[in-house]
C-alpha cells in the first residue's frame, strides 16, 4: 500500500487508483490519481462531452466541478488512512468556465480532527488556470 518517500510512508498511486475505482461514479469520470503525499492528493479527470452544460461555450456543469472538489477532498483523507465517513459541508467558488481539456484537482489537508476534518481543493485546467476552488468539512468515523 505504501512507498517510502523521505522517511515518511505515503500511499502508492496504484493503491489510490484501486481505491478510487471502487465507486462507479469515479470510474465513469475516469479519475486517475497522479500525485499523493501525506497532506496532498492530485487527481486527473479527462474531458467527457457528457459533462457539458452550456453547449454555446462548451463549459462543464458546475455540479461536476463541485463533485470533483468534494471527492478529491474526501479522498485525500481516505487514502491517508483517516477514517472519514461523509461530507458535512462543502463550499465551492467558480472562477472561470471549465472548457474542453483534462481537469486537475489538487486537495490539501487543512486539519484532521477526531470528529471533523477539513480539506481545500483547487481545480485547474491543463495549462494551470484556476477554474474552481472549494473547502470541505468531512465527518470522521470513530
SULDA-V424684 format. One record per residue. N is the residue number from 1. PHI is phi in whole degrees, -180 to 180 (none if undefined). Layout:
N_PHI + N_PHI
//
This chain:
1_none + 2_-119 + 3_-122 + 4_-90 + 5_-143 + 6_63 + 7_90 + 8_-102 + 9_-78 + 10_-129 + 11_-64 + 12_-76 + 13_-62 + 14_-60 + 15_-65 + 16_-61 + 17_-67 + 18_-64 + 19_-64 + 20_-62 + 21_-74 + 22_-67 + 23_-90 + 24_-57 + 25_-61 + 26_-66 + 27_-64 + 28_-61 + 29_-69 + 30_77 + 31_-64 + 32_-139 + 33_-75 + 34_-116 + 35_-158 + 36_-146 + 37_-134 + 38_-68 + 39_-127 + 40_-146 + 41_-138 + 42_-118 + 43_-114 + 44_-117 + 45_-123 + 46_-69 + 47_-68 + 48_-130 + 49_-58 + 50_-67 + 51_-89 + 52_-72 + 53_-113 + 54_-125 + 55_-65 + 56_-61 + 57_-110 + 58_71 + 59_-99 + 60_-73 + 61_-66 + 62_-61 + 63_-64 + 64_-68 + 65_-64 + 66_-61 + 67_-62 + 68_-65 + 69_-63 + 70_-62 + 71_-71 + 72_-69 + 73_-63 + 74_-62 + 75_-73 + 76_-63 + 77_-75 + 78_-61 + 79_-69 + 80_-98 + 81_66 + 82_-90 + 83_-83 + 84_-91 + 85_-120 + 86_-164 + 87_-84 + 88_-94 + 89_-157 + 90_-144 + 91_-121 + 92_-125 + 93_-117 + 94_-102 + 95_-101 + 96_-161 + 97_-62 + 98_-91 + 99_-114 + 100_-46 + 101_138 + 102_-63 + 103_-107 + 104_-118 + 105_-109 + 106_-123 + 107_-110 + 108_-124 + 109_-71 + 110_-100 + 111_-153 + 112_-112 + 113_-119 + 114_-68 + 115_-111 + 116_-143 + 117_-127 + 118_-128 + 119_-135 + 120_-117 + 121_-130 + 122_-122 + 123_-112 + 124_-125 + 125_-76 + 126_-60 + 127_-94 + 128_92 + 129_-70 + 130_-73 + 131_-102 + 132_-156 + 133_-147 + 134_-171 + 135_-136 + 136_-119 + 137_-110 + 138_-124 + 139_-75 + 140_-103 + 141_-83 + 142_-95
//
